[in-house]
Amino acid sequence: MDSTITALTGLYVALGGNANTVANITVIPDMINAITALIAGGSTKELPAVTATDNGKVLTVVSGKWAAATPASNTNS
């Protein structure tokens, strides 16, 4: 069975954080604050927000992050 800190570290990493960044955290509220800062800072692994105006677009990677884009023309038709 994992400790709470170990489990929260796993969550931190799953959200896109680096385990080394929180390696010295031993108190649960401090780990929760680190997770909160990671999420608030926009560094989490997630897809971009989309709306109906994005209908027909595709996902692509731009500078290491997901972004909605207009698909290239299909020249094989």
N, C-alpha and C positions, 0 to 999 in steps of 0.2 A: 504494500500500500504506500502510495506517495504521500509526502507531507504536503500541507497546503501551499507552502512556498514553492515546492517542486512543481506542483500542479499549476500554480499561477505563472511560473516561469515558462512552462510549456504553452500556456495560453498566450503569453507575451510573444514567444517565438512564432506561434501559429498565426498571430496577427501581423507578423512581419518584422518584429523586433529582433535584436541580436542578444543572445543569452549572455554574452560577455558584459553587456551594458548593465545588466541587473544581477550579475554573479555575486555581488557582495551584499545584496539586500536579504535581510533575515527576518524582517518584521512585516506581517501581512498588510497593514495599512500602507506601508511604503511601496510594496509591490503593486497594490491596487492603484496607488497614485502614479506609478511608472506606466502601468497599462493605460490609465486615463490620459496621461500625457502623450503616449504613443498614438492613441486614437484621436485625440484633439489636434495633434500635430499633423494629421493626415498621412502618416507613414504606414498605415495599415494596408494589408493586401485586400484590395476590393476592386470591383468593377466600377466604371464611371457612372454617375447618376445620369439617367436618360429621361426624356419626356416624349410625348407624341410627335414633337418636331423632329425627333431622331428616327422616325419610322423609315425603313429602307436602308439605313446605314449599317455598317459592319464594325466589329471590334478590330482594332489594330494596336500595335505597340508603338508608342512614340516616346522617345527618351526614357525607355525603361518602364513606362506606365501604360495601362490600357486607355484607349481613347476611341470614341465613336468617329467614324470616317465614312465618307461617301465611297462606295465600292468602285474599283477601277472597271472600265468597260471590258466586257467579255469579248475578246477578239476571236474566240474559237467557235462562235455561233455560225 
